[in-house]
């Protein structure tokens, strides 16, 4: 698992998710100055964390995508162990 640099926007997003926040692109831009939340989530996922996407409809009828940090399913963990046993690494 890669470590994240504490001075980056990626770490700020990760820290919010780790502390239980569900972030939308608008919230990330307003709070942390993140222009592309999807890219930051991609980096967090590549560091080995399970970030899930949840779609919902806001009160004004707009479709919103939220990102939350979660626990990987047993199937994903099993696939990781299988890949490692086959010698596949990142």
C-alpha positions in Angstrom: 0.0 0.0 0.0 1.4 3.4 -1.0 1.6 6.2 1.4 0.1 9.5 0.6 2.0 12.8 0.9 0.2 14.9 3.6 0.8 18.1 1.7 -1.3 17.1 -1.3 -4.9 17.6 -2.3 -5.2 13.8 -2.6 -4.3 13.4 1.1 -6.9 16.1 2.1 -9.6 14.2 0.2 -8.4 10.8 1.6 -8.4 12.3 5.1 -12.0 13.5 4.7 -13.1 10.1 3.4 -11.2 8.3 6.1 -13.0 10.3 8.8 -16.4 9.3 7.4 -17.3 12.1 5.0 -19.1 11.4 1.7 -17.7 13.9 -0.8 -19.2 15.3 -4.0 -17.2 17.1 -6.7 -18.7 20.5 -5.6 -17.8 19.9 -1.9 -14.3 18.8 -2.8 -13.8 21.9 -5.0 -15.2 24.2 -2.3 -13.3 22.7 0.7 -10.0 21.6 -0.8 -9.7 23.3 -4.2 -9.9 20.0 -6.1 -10.9 20.5 -9.7 -11.3 16.8 -10.7 -12.4 14.6 -7.7 -12.4 11.5 -9.9 -8.6 11.8 -10.4 -8.0 12.1 -6.7 -10.2 9.1 -6.0 -8.3 7.2 -8.7 -5.0 8.0 -6.9 -6.5 6.9 -3.5 -7.7 3.6 -5.1 -4.3 3.0 -6.6 -2.8 3.5 -3.1 -4.9 0.4 -2.0 -8.0 1.9 -0.5 -11.6 0.9 -1.3 -13.4 4.0 -2.4 -17.0 3.5 -3.5 -19.2 5.6 -5.8 -22.8 6.3 -4.8 -25.2 8.1 -7.1 -28.2 10.0 -5.7 -30.7 12.7 -6.6 -30.3 16.0 -4.7 -33.2 18.0 -3.4 -33.3 20.1 -6.5 -33.5 17.1 -8.8 -29.8 17.1 -9.9 -28.0 13.8 -10.1 -25.0 13.8 -7.7 -22.1 11.4 -7.4 -20.7 10.9 -3.9 -17.5 9.1 -3.0 -17.2 7.2 0.3 -14.4 5.1 1.8 -15.5 1.6 2.6 -14.5 -2.0 3.3 -13.7 -4.1 0.3 -15.9 -7.1 -0.3 -14.7 -10.7 0.4 -14.7 -11.3 -3.3 -12.3 -8.4 -3.9 -10.0 -9.5 -1.1 -10.0 -13.1 -2.5 -9.1 -11.8 -6.0 -6.2 -9.9 -4.5 -4.9 -13.0 -2.8 -5.4 -15.1 -5.9 -3.5 -12.5 -8.0 -0.6 -12.4 -5.4 -0.4 -16.2 -5.5 0.0 -16.0 -9.2 2.9 -13.6 -8.9 0.9 -10.5 -10.1 2.0 -7.3 -8.4 1.5 -3.6 -8.8 
